[in-house]
């Protein structure tokens, strides 16, 4: 098997030709040899740590035909480090935006709970205290009716909020 490799590819490899134990030389470092030995024409990715840092490459394998006979393979190697880095930055940005959105939603939820349920429970407490100090049965019954109404409203509000959380459709 013969390997021809151009100067640009050698520069991209960031490594000089390695002499083999049998005296021949193979211009491919071991991780690249493995990548080229993989079967299949689809793109394959390789992570390679070089003197200049970690790089990502994509390999495509294409057959070479001469007069209808397959004579070998052409490998196209592309440095995709910049694209991969940009993609990772985009993913990080989306995750950060989603986290900020979730934080805002939780803050709104807590504020709504405090404003809605907090106000209702404070009113219930005040009405109960008034009921304790009221001496006529009619006044006590009216206060208990108001407490019951406020309790129903609070239950409806809590149920609505829980349903919106379950459906993730907060309004």
Backbone torsions as a table, in degrees:
resi	resn	phi	psi	omega
1	UNK	NA	131.8	-179.3
2	UNK	-111.9	137.0	177.9
3	UNK	-117.9	121.5	172.0
4	UNK	-107.0	131.8	-179.0
5	UNK	-136.8	135.2	-177.0
6	UNK	-84.1	165.2	-175.8
7	UNK	-61.1	-40.4	178.9
8	UNK	-60.9	-39.7	178.7
9	UNK	-66.5	-40.7	177.1
10	UNK	-61.3	-42.1	177.2
11	UNK	-62.2	-39.1	179.3
12	UNK	-65.6	-36.0	179.4
13	UNK	-66.3	-22.5	176.9
14	UNK	59.9	33.7	-178.9
15	UNK	-154.0	138.9	179.8
16	UNK	-74.4	164.7	177.4
17	UNK	-59.4	133.5	-178.1
18	UNK	-97.9	122.0	175.5
19	UNK	-69.7	139.1	179.2
20	UNK	-92.0	163.6	-177.4
21	UNK	-64.7	-25.9	-179.9
22	UNK	-85.4	8.9	178.1
23	UNK	90.4	-16.9	176.9
24	UNK	-78.7	174.2	177.3
25	UNK	-127.6	144.1	177.6
26	UNK	-122.3	117.3	-176.2
27	UNK	-72.8	0.7	-175.7
28	UNK	-106.7	126.1	172.5
29	UNK	-67.1	159.5	-173.4
30	UNK	-50.6	-45.5	-179.0
31	UNK	-60.7	-35.9	179.6
32	UNK	-70.3	-37.4	177.7
33	UNK	-58.4	-42.6	178.9
34	UNK	-62.8	-42.9	-179.3
35	UNK	-62.3	-40.1	-178.8
36	UNK	-74.4	-22.0	-179.8
37	UNK	-83.2	-13.1	179.6
38	UNK	-66.4	139.5	179.1
39	UNK	-82.5	164.3	176.7
40	UNK	100.0	146.8	-176.6
41	UNK	-94.3	-7.8	-176.9
42	UNK	-70.3	164.5	178.7
43	UNK	-68.1	141.3	174.8
44	UNK	-127.7	145.9	179.8
45	UNK	-105.6	146.8	177.9
46	UNK	-133.9	130.8	173.9
47	UNK	-98.8	129.1	-174.5
48	UNK	-137.7	120.9	176.7
49	UNK	-86.1	123.2	-178.8
50	UNK	-119.7	179.1	177.9
51	UNK	-59.6	-29.5	-176.9
52	UNK	-93.4	7.5	178.0
53	UNK	115.9	-178.4	-178.1
54	UNK	-75.0	133.3	179.6
55	UNK	-127.0	155.7	176.0
56	UNK	-120.9	133.9	-179.5
57	UNK	-127.8	151.8	177.1
58	UNK	-119.5	133.0	-178.4
59	UNK	-114.2	133.1	172.4
60	UNK	-122.1	134.3	-178.7
61	UNK	-110.4	126.0	-179.6
62	UNK	-124.8	136.8	178.5
63	UNK	-74.0	146.7	174.2
64	UNK	-106.1	121.0	-179.9
65	UNK	-111.4	135.3	174.3
66	UNK	-127.4	119.0	-178.2
67	UNK	51.1	42.5	174.6
68	UNK	83.4	-5.2	-179.6
69	UNK	-106.6	138.0	177.3
70	UNK	-74.8	121.1	-176.0
71	UNK	-106.6	-11.8	-179.3
72	UNK	165.7	-159.2	-176.3
73	UNK	-132.5	147.6	170.4
74	UNK	-113.4	130.6	178.5
75	UNK	-109.6	130.6	176.5
76	UNK	-108.6	121.0	-178.8
77	UNK	-112.9	127.7	178.0
78	UNK	-122.5	134.0	174.6
79	UNK	-79.0	111.8	-177.3
80	UNK	-109.7	20.6	-177.8
81	UNK	-59.9	-46.4	-178.0
82	UNK	-63.6	-43.4	179.8
83	UNK	-64.9	-41.7	-179.6
84	UNK	-65.1	-41.6	178.3
85	UNK	-62.4	-44.4	178.5
86	UNK	-62.2	-42.5	178.9
87	UNK	-61.4	-43.3	178.3
88	UNK	-63.5	-38.5	177.5
89	UNK	-64.0	-41.5	179.1
90	UNK	-63.6	-42.1	178.6
91	UNK	-62.5	-44.5	178.9
92	UNK	-61.5	-40.8	-179.9
93	UNK	-65.2	-43.1	178.8
94	UNK	-63.3	-43.4	178.3
95	UNK	-61.2	-42.6	179.4
96	UNK	-64.1	-43.3	179.3
97	UNK	-63.5	-40.1	178.4
98	UNK	-65.6	-39.3	178.5
99	UNK	-65.6	-42.0	177.1
100	UNK	-63.7	-40.8	178.5
101	UNK	-62.8	-44.2	178.9
102	UNK	-62.5	-40.3	178.7
103	UNK	-63.0	-42.6	178.0
104	UNK	-63.2	-41.0	-179.8
105	UNK	-64.5	-41.2	178.6
106	UNK	-65.5	-38.8	178.2
107	UNK	-62.9	-42.6	178.1
108	UNK	-64.4	-41.6	179.5
109	UNK	-61.1	-46.6	179.7
110	UNK	-63.9	-39.8	178.2
111	UNK	-63.9	-44.1	179.1
112	UNK	-62.8	-41.4	177.7
113	UNK	-61.7	-45.0	-179.2
114	UNK	-63.8	-48.2	-176.5
115	UNK	-68.8	-43.6	-175.3
116	UNK	-78.8	-63.9	-175.3
117	UNK	-71.1	-37.0	179.3
118	UNK	-60.3	-43.5	-179.9
119	UNK	-66.8	-42.1	-179.6
120	UNK	-63.5	-46.3	-178.1
121	UNK	-66.9	-33.4	175.9
122	UNK	-64.5	-42.9	178.1
123	UNK	-63.4	-41.4	178.8
124	UNK	-61.0	-43.5	178.9
125	UNK	-60.7	-43.9	179.2
126	UNK	-64.4	-43.6	179.7
127	UNK	-64.4	-39.0	178.2
128	UNK	-63.5	-40.9	178.4
129	UNK	-63.7	-42.0	176.3
130	UNK	-62.2	-40.0	179.6
131	UNK	-62.9	-35.9	179.8
132	UNK	-66.1	-34.9	-176.7
133	UNK	-91.8	-8.3	179.7
134	UNK	-84.0	138.2	-174.5
135	UNK	-99.7	-24.7	-176.8
136	UNK	-87.1	145.2	-178.4
137	UNK	-65.6	-40.2	-179.5
138	UNK	-61.3	-42.9	178.2
139	UNK	-65.6	-40.1	178.6
140	UNK	-64.0	-43.3	-179.6
141	UNK	-63.6	-39.1	178.8
142	UNK	-64.5	-42.9	178.9
143	UNK	-66.4	-41.3	177.0
144	UNK	-63.6	-34.2	176.4
145	UNK	-64.5	-42.8	177.9
146	UNK	-65.4	-39.2	178.0
147	UNK	-62.9	-42.7	179.7
148	UNK	-63.2	-43.0	178.7
149	UNK	-62.1	-46.3	179.5
150	UNK	-62.9	-38.8	178.5
151	UNK	-63.3	-41.5	177.1
152	UNK	-62.4	-44.4	178.5
153	UNK	-60.4	-41.6	179.8
154	UNK	-64.8	-42.3	178.1
155	UNK	-62.3	-41.8	178.4
156	UNK	-63.2	-43.0	-179.9
157	UNK	-63.8	-43.4	178.8
158	UNK	-64.6	-44.6	180.0
159	UNK	-61.8	-42.8	178.5
160	UNK	-62.3	-43.6	179.9
161	UNK	-65.4	-42.3	179.8
162	UNK	-65.1	-40.7	178.2
163	UNK	-63.8	-39.7	179.3
164	UNK	-68.2	-33.7	176.2
165	UNK	-67.3	-40.8	-179.9
166	UNK	-65.8	-38.2	-179.4
167	UNK	-87.1	-4.3	-178.7
168	UNK	57.2	29.5	179.7
169	UNK	-117.4	74.7	-177.3
170	UNK	-83.1	132.7	177.5
171	UNK	-115.5	NA	NA
